[in-house]
Amino acid sequence: DMAVPTPGPSSGVLIDADGLTYRYHPQGEPVLRGARLTVRHGERLLIEGASGGGKSTLASLLTGLRTPESGVLLLNGLDRFTLGDAWHRFATQAPQFHENHVFSGSLAFNLLMGRRWPATDEDLLDAAALCEELGLGDLLRRMPSGLQQAVGETGWQLSHGERGRLFLARALLQGAPLTVFDESFAALDPESLESCLRCVLARAHTLAVIAHP
């Protein structure tokens, strides 16, 4: 794996995007046209826009899930071709709720999917601590096997809100320099939303939240 170089103190730029254009079909209208964005280390960004405005497409470009048709997109000064799959270690995304999944396996596996497996004791402690911060502590205490409890289709059934908080935790536990949350808070009630936002703001290194106005 290639390590991303640390930017110089005069720069501090994590993502530099200029003139990004993307279309889903070769003859179709661009979903994004000439998009520009600069994200500095440690910033917290809110990206708002109407449905169909290209917000999720931009998120997928920033996190390396899609490649722009044209324009320049750099992460710490390096492009997607240079970084290859290493891009995903430095920019991660929590997709929209309906596009995310609880996989058949342990809760720990679902939480720590972005880390090496099997999990270390330190990984499990990190996961448990984050669950407490996101309001999943009661769930862990109800589960007979705690983090090792089987979840998914044939396991312990998580509520709508519990799944939403699981998806937040999964993204944060990857520890990427950039974390993008794409309408990831829609499944939360107002009380949970407030505590989860505090946690995300404290935990994420650099944060971009995509939301409707």
Backbone hydrogen bonds, N-H to C=O, Kabsch-Sander energy under -0.5 kcal/mol:
donor,donor_aa,acceptor,acceptor_aa,energy
11,S,8,G,-1.5
12,G,8,G,-1.4
14,L,12,G,-0.5
14,L,39,V,-2.7
15,I,39,V,-2.0
16,D,74,L,-2.3
17,A,37,L,-3.2
18,D,72,V,-2.7
20,L,35,A,-2.5
21,T,70,S,-1.8
22,Y,32,L,-1.8
28,G,25,H,-1.8
31,V,22,Y,-2.4
32,L,22,Y,-1.8
35,A,20,L,-2.6
37,L,17,A,-2.4
39,V,15,I,-2.8
41,H,12,G,-2.8
43,E,40,R,-2.1
45,L,207,L,-3.0
47,I,45,L,-0.5
47,I,209,V,-3.2
48,E,46,L,-0.6
49,G,211,A,-1.1
53,G,50,A,-1.7
58,L,54,G,-2.4
59,A,55,K,-2.1
60,S,56,S,-2.2
61,L,57,T,-1.8
62,L,58,L,-2.6
63,T,59,A,-1.9
64,G,61,L,-1.3
65,L,60,S,-2.0
66,R,60,S,-1.7
69,E,21,T,-2.5
70,S,21,T,-1.2
72,V,18,D,-2.7
74,L,16,D,-2.4
75,L,78,L,-3.1
76,N,14,L,-2.8
76,N,74,L,-0.5
78,L,75,L,-1.7
80,R,73,L,-0.5
83,L,79,D,-2.2
84,G,80,R,-2.7
86,A,83,L,-1.6
87,W,84,G,-1.6
88,H,85,D,-1.4
89,R,86,A,-1.4
90,F,86,A,-0.5
90,F,87,W,-1.6
91,A,87,W,-1.0
92,T,178,L,-2.6
94,A,180,V,-3.0
97,F,183,E,-0.5
99,E,96,Q,-2.1
100,N,96,Q,-0.6
100,N,97,F,-1.4
103,F,101,H,-0.6
105,G,151,V,-1.4
107,L,149,Q,-1.8
108,A,147,L,-2.8
110,N,106,S,-1.9
111,L,107,L,-2.2
112,L,108,A,-2.5
115,R,112,L,-2.0
124,L,120,T,-2.1
125,L,121,D,-2.2
126,D,122,E,-2.5
127,A,123,D,-2.5
128,A,124,L,-2.5
129,A,125,L,-2.4
130,L,126,D,-2.3
131,C,127,A,-2.3
132,E,128,A,-1.9
133,E,129,A,-1.9
134,L,130,L,-2.0
135,G,132,E,-1.4
136,L,131,C,-3.5
137,G,131,C,-0.6
140,L,136,L,-2.1
141,R,137,G,-2.0
142,R,138,D,-1.7
143,M,139,L,-1.7
146,G,143,M,-1.3
148,Q,145,S,-2.1
149,Q,146,G,-1.9
151,V,105,G,-3.3
152,G,156,W,-0.8
155,G,152,G,-0.9
156,W,150,A,-3.1
158,L,156,W,-0.6
163,R,159,S,-2.4
164,G,160,H,-2.0
165,R,161,G,-2.1
166,L,162,E,-2.2
167,F,163,R,-2.3
168,L,164,G,-1.5
169,A,165,R,-2.5
170,R,166,L,-2.7
171,A,167,F,-1.7
172,L,168,L,-2.3
173,L,169,A,-2.8
174,Q,170,R,-0.5
174,Q,171,A,-0.9
175,G,172,L,-1.7
178,L,90,F,-1.4
179,T,206,T,-2.4
180,V,92,T,-2.6
181,F,179,T,-0.5
181,F,208,A,-2.8
182,D,94,A,-2.3
182,D,180,V,-0.6
183,E,181,F,-1.0
183,E,210,I,-2.3
186,A,183,E,-0.9
188,L,185,F,-1.5
193,L,189,D,-2.9
194,E,190,P,-1.8
195,S,191,E,-1.5
196,C,192,S,-2.8
197,L,193,L,-2.5
198,R,194,E,-1.8
199,C,195,S,-2.0
200,V,196,C,-2.8
201,L,197,L,-2.7
202,A,198,R,-1.8
203,R,199,C,-2.4
204,A,200,V,-2.6
205,H,176,A,-0.6
206,T,177,P,-0.7
207,L,43,E,-2.7
208,A,179,T,-2.1
209,V,45,L,-2.9
210,I,181,F,-3.2
210,I,208,A,-0.5
211,A,47,I,-2.3
